[in-house]
Amino acid sequence: HNSLFGIIDSLGAGTTLGEHFGDPDILVCDDMGREAADFFLCDTSAATPRVVLIHAKASTQKHSCSASGLHDVCAQAMKNLGYLAMFSQERPARVGSNGWSKPWRADIGVVNERIRRGTGTSAAIWKKIQETVNNPLVQKEVWLFLGQILSKQTFETKLAKRTPPAEALQAACLLHAAMTDVAAVGGKLRIICGP
């Protein structure tokens, strides 16, 4: 519960993030192995339907601007952008084996239900997500959900210096490239990080 996944699972309840999550009808954890995203969030019934690929990354040590931590999560997000491409035939590896109906297991514990919101088989839920991606009115987003990897205030302060430190410039380049790649599939990038 006290983790990035806990915040995502609760749709940001009790935080200022709740308004960004909204009230989606689908939330699925695809984390581990050949994951397409840590979570798929989909709102199929909203006036403007929405699909969000959430990539979460946390560090056990606090960093104000970790370019290497950003590199890992940006790379994960970029290699999986095909899932947001209109009319793509790609599907997450777990969908074929009904893997979203199987538990999530890690050294910290077990979560019995990967399908956090929504009903049906993995294939049925993926079909709804794919239909939403193919809707010309869809709002597509990629979220980088960062724990102890980036501080917005520190990052901005470092970038404003006459000679910004290398890690701030590298982080800015990574985020700019990610934003550009997400825009190429008609999406928007959102960074959720520390103050």
MDAnalysis code that builds the backbone (N, CA, C; Angstrom):
import MDAnalysis as mda
import numpy as np

u = mda.Universe.empty(585, n_residues=195, atom_resindex=np.repeat(np.arange(195), 3), trajectory=True)
u.add_TopologyAttr("name", ["N", "CA", "C"] * 195)
u.add_TopologyAttr("resid", np.arange(1, 196))
u.add_TopologyAttr("resname", ["HIS", "ASN", "SER", "LEU", "PHE", "GLY", "ILE", "ILE", "ASP", "SER", "LEU", "GLY", "ALA", "GLY", "THR", "THR", "LEU", "GLY", "GLU", "HIS", "PHE", "GLY", "ASP", "PRO", "ASP", "ILE", "LEU", "VAL", "CYS", "ASP", "ASP", "MET", "GLY", "ARG", "GLU", "ALA", "ALA", "ASP", "PHE", "PHE", "LEU", "CYS", "ASP", "THR", "SER", "ALA", "ALA", "THR", "PRO", "ARG", "VAL", "VAL", "LEU", "ILE", "HIS", "ALA", "LYS", "ALA", "SER", "THR", "GLN", "LYS", "HIS", "SER", "CYS", "SER", "ALA", "SER", "GLY", "LEU", "HIS", "ASP", "VAL", "CYS", "ALA", "GLN", "ALA", "MET", "LYS", "ASN", "LEU", "GLY", "TYR", "LEU", "ALA", "MET", "PHE", "SER", "GLN", "GLU", "ARG", "PRO", "ALA", "ARG", "VAL", "GLY", "SER", "ASN", "GLY", "TRP", "SER", "LYS", "PRO", "TRP", "ARG", "ALA", "ASP", "ILE", "GLY", "VAL", "VAL", "ASN", "GLU", "ARG", "ILE", "ARG", "ARG", "GLY", "THR", "GLY", "THR", "SER", "ALA", "ALA", "ILE", "TRP", "LYS", "LYS", "ILE", "GLN", "GLU", "THR", "VAL", "ASN", "ASN", "PRO", "LEU", "VAL", "GLN", "LYS", "GLU", "VAL", "TRP", "LEU", "PHE", "LEU", "GLY", "GLN", "ILE", "LEU", "SER", "LYS", "GLN", "THR", "PHE", "GLU", "THR", "LYS", "LEU", "ALA", "LYS", "ARG", "THR", "PRO", "PRO", "ALA", "GLU", "ALA", "LEU", "GLN", "ALA", "ALA", "CYS", "LEU", "LEU", "HIS", "ALA", "ALA", "MET", "THR", "ASP", "VAL", "ALA", "ALA", "VAL", "GLY", "GLY", "LYS", "LEU", "ARG", "ILE", "ILE", "CYS", "GLY", "PRO"])
u.atoms.positions = np.array([
    [0.813, -1.204, 0.000],
    [0.000, 0.000, 0.000],
    [0.852, 1.262, 0.000],
    [1.987, 1.224, 0.679],
    [2.850, 2.401, 0.778],
    [3.912, 2.373, -0.311],
    [3.463, 2.412, -1.557],
    [4.380, 2.342, -2.694],
    [3.765, 3.093, -3.861],
    [4.540, 3.264, -4.933],
    [3.988, 3.862, -6.145],
    [2.807, 3.047, -6.650],
    [2.965, 1.706, -6.611],
    [1.880, 0.840, -7.078],
    [0.632, 1.024, -6.223],
    [0.809, 1.247, -4.927],
    [-0.329, 1.485, -4.042],
    [-1.071, 2.760, -4.409],
    [-0.322, 3.813, -4.754],
    [-0.945, 5.074, -5.171],
    [-1.711, 4.872, -6.474],
    [-1.085, 4.156, -7.414],
    [-1.745, 3.898, -8.697],
    [-2.988, 3.048, -8.485],
    [-2.861, 1.995, -7.689],
    [-3.977, 1.083, -7.447],
    [-5.172, 1.795, -6.818],
    [-4.896, 2.778, -5.965],
    [-5.984, 3.520, -5.309],
    [-6.446, 4.713, -6.143],
    [-5.887, 4.841, -7.349],
    [-6.206, 5.957, -8.246],
    [-5.938, 7.302, -7.569],
    [-4.863, 7.319, -6.780],
    [-4.439, 8.561, -6.139],
    [-5.337, 9.036, -5.021],
    [-6.170, 8.162, -4.478],
    [-7.089, 8.550, -3.400],
    [-6.314, 9.177, -2.244],
    [-6.817, 10.286, -1.758],
    [-6.187, 10.959, -0.625],
    [-4.981, 11.800, -1.016],
    [-4.717, 11.927, -2.315],
    [-3.603, 12.753, -2.790],
    [-4.132, 13.730, -3.836],
    [-3.288, 14.656, -4.241],
    [-3.668, 15.604, -5.293],
    [-3.689, 14.935, -6.669],
    [-3.269, 13.685, -6.751],
    [-3.244, 12.975, -8.030],
    [-4.608, 12.412, -8.427],
    [-5.525, 12.319, -7.481],
    [-6.828, 11.724, -7.753],
    [-7.522, 12.311, -8.971],
    [-7.452, 13.618, -9.134],
    [-8.119, 14.263, -10.273],
    [-7.507, 13.845, -11.604],
    [-6.224, 13.495, -11.622],
    [-5.565, 13.068, -12.858],
    [-5.966, 11.645, -13.244],
    [-6.198, 10.811, -12.251],
    [-6.613, 9.439, -12.527],
    [-8.047, 9.376, -13.023],
    [-8.900, 10.216, -12.466],
    [-10.312, 10.171, -12.833],
    [-10.968, 8.905, -12.301],
    [-11.943, 8.408, -13.042],
    [-12.695, 7.226, -12.634],
    [-12.713, 6.212, -13.786],
    [-11.575, 5.614, -14.093],
    [-11.496, 4.703, -15.239],
    [-12.260, 3.409, -14.987],
    [-12.710, 2.789, -16.076],
    [-13.388, 1.508, -15.906],
    [-12.421, 0.329, -16.044],
    [-11.178, 0.606, -16.479],
    [-10.166, -0.455, -16.585],
    [-8.859, 0.014, -15.952],
    [-8.299, -0.824, -15.098],
    [-6.951, -0.641, -14.562],
    [-6.359, -2.034, -14.404],
    [-5.265, -2.277, -15.140],
    [-4.646, -3.604, -15.142],
    [-3.154, -3.462, -14.866],
    [-2.634, -4.311, -13.989],
    [-1.203, -4.368, -13.707],
    [-0.552, -5.387, -14.645],
    [0.362, -4.925, -15.468],
    [1.072, -5.805, -16.410],
    [2.541, -5.947, -16.021],
    [2.895, -5.519, -14.831],
    [4.284, -5.494, -14.364],
    [4.930, -6.879, -14.335],
    [6.223, -6.911, -14.559],
    [7.115, -8.084, -14.470],
    [7.246, -8.791, -15.814],
    [8.433, -9.312, -16.030],
    [8.678, -10.099, -17.234],
    [8.582, -9.251, -18.488],
    [7.852, -9.749, -19.457],
    [7.709, -9.060, -20.743],
    [6.552, -8.061, -20.709],
    [6.612, -7.150, -19.765],
    [5.536, -6.190, -19.567],
    [5.466, -5.165, -20.695],
    [4.252, -4.711, -20.957],
    [4.032, -3.623, -21.915],
    [3.999, -2.284, -21.176],
    [3.584, -2.316, -19.934],
    [3.552, -1.157, -19.041],
    [3.379, -1.718, -17.635],
    [3.666, -0.914, -16.650],
    [3.375, -1.383, -15.296],
    [1.862, -1.449, -15.093],
    [1.158, -0.466, -15.642],
    [-0.305, -0.448, -15.586],
    [-0.876, 0.089, -16.887],
    [-2.015, -0.468, -17.288],
    [-2.865, 0.104, -18.325],
    [-4.058, 0.714, -17.611],
    [-4.320, 1.982, -17.872],
    [-5.498, 2.652, -17.345],
    [-6.334, 3.047, -18.552],
    [-7.614, 2.749, -18.518],
    [-8.471, 3.028, -19.669],
    [-9.846, 3.469, -19.197],
    [-10.327, 4.554, -19.773],
    [-11.677, 5.035, -19.499],
    [-12.425, 4.997, -20.819],
    [-13.217, 3.966, -21.003],
    [-13.897, 3.744, -22.280],
    [-15.197, 4.525, -22.405],
    [-15.767, 4.968, -21.286],
    [-17.102, 5.563, -21.319],
    [-17.113, 7.072, -21.149],
    [-15.966, 7.686, -20.985],
    [-15.915, 9.138, -20.812],
    [-16.267, 9.835, -22.124],
    [-16.665, 11.100, -22.037],
    [-16.962, 11.880, -23.244],
    [-15.748, 11.885, -24.166],
    [-14.565, 12.017, -23.577],
    [-13.318, 11.850, -24.312],
    [-12.665, 10.589, -23.754],
    [-12.743, 9.461, -24.480],
    [-12.141, 8.233, -23.964],
    [-10.631, 8.409, -23.797],
    [-10.064, 7.636, -22.890],
    [-8.651, 7.833, -22.564],
    [-7.971, 6.500, -22.324],
    [-6.718, 6.400, -22.802],
    [-5.860, 5.250, -22.517],
    [-4.529, 5.793, -22.008],
    [-4.081, 5.249, -20.871],
    [-2.828, 5.690, -20.275],
    [-1.943, 4.471, -20.024],
    [-0.710, 4.543, -20.501],
    [0.304, 3.549, -20.149],
    [1.120, 4.157, -19.012],
    [1.131, 3.482, -17.865],
    [1.837, 3.994, -16.690],
    [3.099, 3.167, -16.477],
    [4.228, 3.860, -16.436],
    [5.517, 3.230, -16.189],
    [6.043, 3.793, -14.877],
    [6.150, 2.947, -13.864],
    [6.572, 3.382, -12.537],
    [8.001, 2.936, -12.255],
    [8.756, 3.811, -11.635],
    [10.147, 3.493, -11.278],
    [10.464, 4.208, -9.980],
    [10.981, 3.462, -9.015],
    [11.350, 4.050, -7.724],
    [12.777, 3.665, -7.376],
    [13.399, 4.519, -6.611],
    [14.750, 4.270, -6.122],
    [14.696, 4.137, -4.605],
    [15.521, 3.245, -4.067],
    [15.576, 3.109, -2.610],
    [16.313, 4.288, -1.988],
    [17.161, 4.954, -2.788],
    [17.867, 6.147, -2.321],
    [17.240, 7.376, -2.949],
    [17.210, 8.475, -2.199],
    [16.599, 9.696, -2.700],
    [17.555, 10.421, -3.648],
    [17.053, 10.711, -4.846],
    [17.796, 11.475, -5.844],
    [16.956, 12.679, -6.237],
    [17.617, 13.800, -6.477],
    [16.873, 14.974, -6.934],
    [16.833, 15.045, -8.458],
    [17.777, 14.350, -9.099],
    [17.831, 14.384, -10.563],
    [18.701, 13.219, -11.035],
    [18.110, 12.042, -11.160],
    [18.850, 10.848, -11.554],
    [18.640, 10.560, -13.040],
    [19.628, 10.920, -13.855],
    [19.530, 10.664, -15.295],
    [19.504, 9.166, -15.577],
    [20.236, 8.374, -14.796],
    [20.244, 6.923, -15.044],
    [18.892, 6.302, -14.679],
    [18.266, 6.766, -13.612],
    [16.921, 6.284, -13.257],
    [15.905, 6.670, -14.318],
    [16.020, 7.892, -14.826],
    [15.132, 8.339, -15.902],
    [15.367, 7.547, -17.180],
    [16.633, 7.223, -17.454],
    [16.954, 6.464, -18.666],
    [16.206, 5.135, -18.671],
    [16.211, 4.447, -17.539],
    [15.549, 3.143, -17.454],
    [14.050, 3.248, -17.728],
    [13.390, 4.192, -17.075],
    [11.938, 4.291, -17.218],
    [11.557, 4.864, -18.585],
    [12.345, 5.788, -19.118],
    [12.077, 6.322, -20.462],
    [12.240, 5.224, -21.511],
    [13.272, 4.412, -21.361],
    [13.494, 3.316, -22.318],
    [12.330, 2.333, -22.285],
    [11.845, 2.008, -21.092],
    [10.694, 1.109, -20.970],
    [9.477, 1.709, -21.670],
    [9.247, 2.984, -21.463],
    [8.086, 3.632, -22.071],
    [8.217, 3.691, -23.593],
    [9.397, 4.028, -24.093],
    [9.568, 4.198, -25.536],
    [9.458, 2.873, -26.290],
    [9.979, 1.807, -25.709],
    [9.937, 0.522, -26.423],
    [8.526, -0.049, -26.496],
    [7.615, 0.510, -25.714],
    [6.245, -0.004, -25.682],
    [5.208, 0.952, -26.265],
    [5.653, 1.967, -26.984],
    [4.715, 2.933, -27.559],
    [3.809, 2.330, -28.618],
    [4.204, 1.223, -29.209],
    [3.381, 0.581, -30.229],
    [1.991, 0.232, -29.743],
    [1.834, 0.046, -28.446],
    [0.514, -0.281, -27.902],
    [-0.459, 0.893, -28.002],
    [0.062, 2.093, -28.219],
    [-0.797, 3.269, -28.373],
    [-1.000, 3.652, -29.834],
    [-0.353, 2.931, -30.738],
    [-0.473, 3.260, -32.160],
    [-1.816, 2.775, -32.697],
    [-2.494, 3.646, -33.402],
    [-3.798, 3.298, -33.966],
    [-3.659, 2.113, -34.919],
    [-4.545, 1.155, -34.784],
    [-4.638, -0.053, -35.602],
    [-3.453, -1.007, -35.451],
    [-2.668, -0.834, -34.396],
    [-1.579, -1.768, -34.130],
    [-2.162, -3.136, -33.771],
    [-1.487, -4.174, -34.187],
    [-1.914, -5.534, -33.856],
    [-1.140, -6.092, -32.657],
    [-0.246, -5.271, -32.103],
    [0.517, -5.697, -30.928],
    [-0.427, -5.947, -29.759],
    [-0.055, -6.910, -28.944],
    [-0.800, -7.112, -27.707],
    [0.177, -7.583, -26.641],
    [-0.083, -7.224, -25.409],
    [0.811, -7.629, -24.322],
    [0.939, -9.145, -24.235],
    [2.106, -9.614, -23.864],
    [2.392, -11.050, -23.802],
    [1.407, -11.803, -22.916],
    [0.988, -11.199, -21.815],
    [0.092, -11.887, -20.880],
    [-1.320, -12.072, -21.415],
    [-1.698, -11.325, -22.417],
    [-3.068, -11.401, -22.922],
    [-3.352, -12.786, -23.508],
    [-2.425, -13.326, -24.297],
    [-2.636, -14.624, -24.936],
    [-2.789, -15.772, -23.966],
    [-2.138, -15.683, -22.820],
    [-2.200, -16.766, -21.838],
    [-3.184, -16.470, -20.702],
    [-4.039, -15.450, -20.904],
    [-4.946, -14.991, -19.863],
    [-4.176, -14.648, -18.582],
    [-2.962, -14.128, -18.792],
    [-2.062, -13.839, -17.677],
    [-2.499, -12.719, -16.768],
    [-3.398, -11.868, -17.230],
    [-3.882, -10.818, -16.341],
    [-4.799, -11.377, -15.267],
    [-5.217, -12.628, -15.420],
    [-6.053, -13.245, -14.391],
    [-5.194, -13.964, -13.341],
    [-3.873, -13.952, -13.549],
    [-2.960, -14.628, -12.621],
    [-2.335, -13.621, -11.658],
    [-1.879, -14.073, -10.500],
    [-1.333, -13.152, -9.495],
    [-0.036, -12.472, -9.928],
    [0.202, -11.309, -9.325],
    [1.479, -10.591, -9.431],
    [2.298, -11.018, -8.219],
    [3.518, -11.467, -8.466],
    [4.372, -11.938, -7.360],
    [5.719, -11.227, -7.410],
    [6.167, -10.796, -6.246],
    [7.495, -10.183, -6.112],
    [8.011, -10.516, -4.722],
    [9.256, -10.158, -4.469],
    [9.842, -10.476, -3.164],
    [9.139, -9.760, -2.012],
    [8.363, -8.723, -2.329],
    [7.651, -7.995, -1.269],
    [6.266, -8.558, -1.005],
    [5.804, -9.481, -1.831],
    [4.494, -10.068, -1.586],
    [3.778, -10.500, -2.855],
    [2.484, -10.753, -2.714],
    [1.649, -11.240, -3.801],
    [0.385, -10.395, -3.864],
    [-0.015, -10.046, -5.082],
    [-1.311, -9.413, -5.322],
    [-2.075, -10.384, -6.203],
    [-3.173, -10.878, -5.706],
    [-3.887, -11.958, -6.386],
    [-4.584, -11.541, -7.674],
    [-4.969, -10.284, -7.791],
    [-5.726, -9.827, -8.956],
    [-4.958, -8.750, -9.713],
    [-4.475, -9.054, -10.905],
    [-3.840, -8.043, -11.745],
    [-4.886, -7.098, -12.329],
    [-6.080, -7.602, -12.570],
    [-7.167, -6.767, -13.083],
    [-7.752, -6.037, -11.881],
    [-7.375, -4.772, -11.736],
    [-7.769, -3.992, -10.572],
    [-9.141, -3.345, -10.778],
    [-9.452, -3.022, -12.040],
    [-10.771, -2.506, -12.417],
    [-11.103, -3.099, -13.765],
    [-12.329, -3.507, -13.931],
    [-12.755, -4.125, -15.178],
    [-13.104, -5.581, -14.945],
    [-13.838, -6.151, -15.891],
    [-14.230, -7.550, -15.774],
    [-14.004, -8.250, -17.104],
    [-13.816, -9.538, -17.029],
    [-13.641, -10.345, -18.226],
    [-12.270, -10.972, -18.283],
    [-12.045, -11.701, -19.347],
    [-10.752, -12.345, -19.551],
    [-9.722, -11.300, -19.958],
    [-8.457, -11.687, -19.937],
    [-7.393, -10.795, -20.398],
    [-7.668, -10.338, -21.817],
    [-8.073, -11.276, -22.684],
    [-8.336, -10.949, -24.090],
    [-9.501, -9.968, -24.235],
    [-10.549, -10.149, -23.440],
    [-11.716, -9.264, -23.521],
    [-11.353, -7.849, -23.063],
    [-10.578, -7.761, -22.008],
    [-10.166, -6.441, -21.517],
    [-9.225, -5.788, -22.516],
    [-8.279, -6.557, -23.073],
    [-7.371, -5.986, -24.068],
    [-8.153, -5.493, -25.284],
    [-9.183, -6.217, -25.684],
    [-9.993, -5.795, -26.833],
    [-10.629, -4.430, -26.570],
    [-11.127, -4.210, -25.353],
    [-11.712, -2.908, -24.999],
    [-10.652, -1.806, -25.045],
    [-9.448, -2.117, -24.537],
    [-8.370, -1.127, -24.565],
    [-7.999, -0.809, -26.016],
    [-7.847, -1.845, -26.830],
    [-7.470, -1.658, -28.226],
    [-8.546, -0.877, -28.996],
    [-9.801, -1.165, -28.750],
    [-10.889, -0.407, -29.392],
    [-10.833, 1.068, -28.993],
    [-10.467, 1.331, -27.749],
    [-10.361, 2.709, -27.277],
    [-9.173, 3.400, -27.939],
    [-8.043, 2.704, -28.057],
    [-6.874, 3.267, -28.746],
    [-7.235, 3.633, -30.188],
    [-8.055, 2.820, -30.832],
    [-8.421, 3.043, -32.231],
    [-9.512, 4.096, -32.423],
    [-10.111, 4.563, -31.350],
    [-11.133, 5.596, -31.420],
    [-10.453, 6.922, -31.786],
    [-10.866, 7.598, -32.864],
    [-10.201, 8.838, -33.260],
    [-10.321, 9.967, -32.235],
    [-11.224, 9.846, -31.273],
    [-11.390, 10.872, -30.242],
    [-10.570, 10.590, -28.986],
    [-9.847, 9.488, -28.967],
    [-9.148, 9.054, -27.754],
    [-8.065, 10.047, -27.319],
    [-7.905, 10.149, -26.031],
    [-6.796, 10.894, -25.437],
    [-5.776, 9.854, -24.986],
    [-4.601, 9.868, -25.581],
    [-3.550, 8.905, -25.245],
    [-2.507, 9.594, -24.372],
    [-2.073, 8.878, -23.339],
    [-1.067, 9.434, -22.438],
    [-0.080, 8.352, -22.033],
    [1.131, 8.802, -21.742],
    [2.143, 7.962, -21.112],
    [2.563, 8.688, -19.852],
    [2.470, 7.977, -18.731],
    [2.889, 8.558, -17.460],
    [4.182, 7.907, -17.005],
    [5.145, 8.753, -16.626],
    [6.344, 8.277, -15.941],
    [6.119, 8.608, -14.473],
    [5.902, 7.583, -13.685],
    [5.545, 7.714, -12.276],
    [6.819, 7.447, -11.477],
    [7.452, 8.505, -10.963],
    [8.809, 8.414, -10.420],
    [8.839, 8.576, -8.905],
    [9.494, 7.651, -8.243],
    [9.669, 7.712, -6.801],
    [11.140, 7.901, -6.455],
    [11.453, 9.059, -5.886],
    [12.810, 9.392, -5.442],
    [13.828, 9.399, -6.591],
    [13.380, 9.738, -7.787],
    [14.276, 9.809, -8.950],
    [14.439, 11.246, -9.427],
    [13.400, 12.049, -9.254],
    [13.420, 13.413, -9.777],
    [12.619, 14.331, -8.868],
    [13.214, 15.487, -8.577],
    [12.509, 16.553, -7.863],
    [12.282, 17.686, -8.855],
    [11.045, 18.058, -9.066],
    [10.724, 19.103, -10.042],
    [11.469, 20.400, -9.721],
    [11.417, 20.821, -8.477],
    [12.032, 22.088, -8.088],
    [13.551, 22.049, -8.286],
    [14.196, 20.978, -7.842],
    [15.646, 20.865, -7.986],
    [16.044, 20.795, -9.454],
    [15.277, 20.042, -10.235],
    [15.538, 19.917, -11.669],
    [15.467, 21.284, -12.352],
    [14.408, 22.039, -12.073],
    [14.265, 23.367, -12.668],
    [15.377, 24.310, -12.227],
    [15.773, 24.223, -10.958],
    [16.848, 25.077, -10.439],
    [18.168, 24.754, -11.136],
    [18.448, 23.465, -11.310],
    [19.694, 23.067, -11.981],
    [19.694, 23.509, -13.439],
    [18.573, 23.378, -14.120],
    [18.502, 23.772, -15.531],
    [18.627, 25.275, -15.715],
    [18.235, 26.057, -14.707],
    [18.273, 27.517, -14.809],
    [19.682, 28.080, -14.600],
    [20.617, 27.258, -14.152],
    [21.981, 27.738, -13.919],
    [22.639, 28.109, -15.238],
    [23.577, 29.019, -15.141],
    [24.323, 29.448, -16.336],
    [24.988, 28.257, -17.016],
    [25.556, 27.379, -16.198],
    [26.126, 26.130, -16.710],
    [25.450, 24.989, -15.954],
    [24.362, 24.456, -16.508],
    [23.646, 23.384, -15.810],
    [24.528, 22.142, -15.651],
    [24.381, 21.428, -14.524],
    [25.151, 20.201, -14.341],
    [24.765, 19.140, -15.378],
    [25.705, 18.273, -15.671],
    [25.515, 17.268, -16.717],
    [24.270, 16.425, -16.495],
    [24.006, 16.008, -15.242],
    [22.853, 15.125, -15.011],
    [21.538, 15.828, -15.325],
    [21.468, 17.156, -15.103],
    [20.245, 17.896, -15.419],
    [20.057, 17.999, -16.931],
    [21.138, 18.252, -17.660],
    [21.051, 18.316, -19.122],
    [20.682, 16.956, -19.706],
    [21.279, 15.907, -19.162],
    [20.961, 14.556, -19.646],
    [19.504, 14.214, -19.359],
    [19.031, 14.556, -18.175],
    [17.633, 14.297, -17.822],
    [16.701, 15.079, -18.744],
    [17.039, 16.333, -19.026],
    [16.212, 17.147, -19.922],
    [16.168, 16.542, -21.324],
    [17.293, 16.065, -21.811],
    [17.326, 15.433, -23.139],
    [16.485, 14.158, -23.165],
    [16.585, 13.354, -22.122],
    [15.788, 12.126, -22.048],
    [14.294, 12.438, -22.052],
    [13.890, 13.415, -21.250],
    [12.472, 13.765, -21.166],
    [11.971, 14.387, -22.466],
    [12.809, 15.192, -23.101],
    [12.410, 15.794, -24.380],
    [12.239, 14.708, -25.445],
    [13.177, 13.759, -25.497],
    [13.064, 12.664, -26.469],
    [11.820, 11.827, -26.198],
    [11.539, 11.565, -24.930],
    [10.346, 10.793, -24.576],
    [9.084, 11.545, -24.993],
    [9.046, 12.838, -24.730],
    [7.887, 13.648, -25.104],
    [7.665, 13.623, -26.621],
    [8.746, 13.721, -27.376],
    [8.667, 13.701, -28.835],
    [8.161, 12.357, -29.340],
    [8.685, 11.270, -28.772],
    [8.265, 9.932, -29.196],
    [6.797, 9.666, -28.873],
    [6.357, 10.096, -27.703],
    [4.958, 9.907, -27.321],
    [4.056, 10.729, -28.250],
    [4.477, 11.934, -28.599],
    [3.704, 12.772, -29.513],
    [3.572, 12.116, -30.886],
    [4.559, 11.318, -31.283],
    [4.524, 10.659, -32.591],
    [3.370, 9.672, -32.716],
    [2.851, 9.154, -31.590],
    [1.683, 8.270, -31.637],
    [0.408, 9.016, -31.211],
    [0.510, 10.347, -31.193],
    [-0.654, 11.164, -30.858],
    [-0.916, 11.269, -29.376],
    [0.119, 11.036, -28.559],
    [-0.070, 11.055, -27.115],
    [0.615, 12.215, -26.423],
    [0.368, 12.300, -25.125],
    [0.987, 13.315, -24.270],
    [1.754, 12.613, -23.157],
    [2.866, 13.197, -22.787],
    [3.693, 12.654, -21.718],
    [3.398, 13.417, -20.431],
    [3.245, 12.672, -19.343],
    [3.049, 13.282, -18.024],
    [4.116, 12.718, -17.092],
    [4.784, 13.600, -16.384],
    [5.815, 13.204, -15.416],
    [5.241, 13.430, -14.025],
    [5.219, 12.377, -13.230],
    [4.743, 12.482, -11.845],
    [5.955, 12.188, -10.967],
    [6.387, 13.227, -10.256],
    [7.629, 13.118, -9.472],
    [7.498, 13.923, -8.190],
    [8.601, 13.985, -7.455],
    [8.620, 14.719, -6.201],
    [8.580, 16.227, -6.429],
    [8.191, 16.974, -5.409],
    [8.119, 18.445, -5.539],
    [9.489, 19.071, -5.748],
])
